[in-house]
Amino acid sequence: MVGRLSRFVMLGPLFIVGVVVFMAIGGFIVLALWNWLLPPLFGWHVITFWQALGLLVLCRILFGGLGLHSHARSRARSRMSDRWHSMSQEERDRIRKGIGTIFGFGPEPGESRGE
């Protein structure tokens, strides 16, 4: 127990420093790319480091999620994979045909696939 606690005490601050450094590097990359590309191309304003960091966080929220539900997604994927592998070939073909029809990849109405 004492070994784990001492390791946490040692790695905790190192983790925090790593996150801060990673965010700073990401902010400077976004700042440099924005200020290099967007003002000359589109006439947009130059941004500050804090605005770049805000953009980075906003993009993470909008496009990357917050990473909170990765375990639940992984469990659902595993459950679906188990279901898929327990199905017969006929059941799999029926599901594929149904999905294809839903997304417009099935045969045209009144047309057969040669079955």
N, C-alpha and C positions, 0 to 999 in steps of 0.2 A: 504494500500500500504506500509506504513511504517512497519507494522508487518511482512509482507512477506520479505521485504528487511532485516530486522534485523534477521529473521530466516535464510535467506540465508547466511548472514555474519557469523552467529554462526555455521551453519552446513557445509558451504563450506570448511573451514580448517579441520574440523573433518572428512569429506569425503576424503580429500586428505591424511590425516594421515592414515585413514583406508585402502586406496588403497596401500599406501607404506608399511604398516604392512603386508597386505595380500600378496603382491608381495615378501616381504622378507621371510615370512614363506614358501611360495610356492618354492622360490629359495633354501632355506635350505632343504626342503623336497626332491626336485629333486637332490640336491647335495649329500645328505646323501644316498639316494637310489642308485644313479649312482655309487658313490664311494664304496658302500657296495657290490653291486651285479656285476657290469660289469667288473671291473678289475680282480677279482678272477675267474669269469666264462669264460670270453673271452679274457683276457689279454689286455683290452683296457686301456687307460691312465686315471689317476685320473683327475678330472676337478675342476676348481675354482668356487666360488660363482657366478661370473659374467658369466661364461660359462653356469652354471646351469640356471641362469635367462634367458640367451639368448635361451637356449633349451626350456624353459617353454614358452617364447613368440613365438618361432618358431612353437611349437606344437599347440599353441592356434590359430595361423594364419592358419596352414595347416589343422588341424582337427576340430577346433571349430569355425572357421570363426572369424570375428571381431565384430559380433553382430550388424552390421549396417543395415541389411535387415530383421530383425525379424518382423517388422510391415508389410512389404510387403508380407512376407511368410504367416503370420497369416491371412491377408486379402484374399490372394489367396486360402488358405485352407478353409476359411469360404465361399467363393464364390463357390468352388467345392462342399462343403458339401450341400449348398443350391441347387445346380443343381442336386446332387444325390438324395436328398429327394423329389425333384419335378418330378423325372422320374417315369414312370410306372415300374411295376415288369418285364415286357417283355424287356424294354429298359435296365434295370440293368443286366438282364441275358445275353443279347446280348453283353454288354460291358465286363462282366466277361468272357464270352466265347472268345471274341476277345483278351483280355489281356492274357488269358490262352494259346491261340494259339501262340501269339507273344513270350511268354516266355517258350514255349515247354511243357505246362501242358495240352494242349488240346488232343483230341483223335488222334490216329495215322491216317495217310492218308488212306482213304478207310474204316475206322473203325467208328462205330457209338457209341454214348453214351447211346443208348437204347431209343432214342427219336423217 
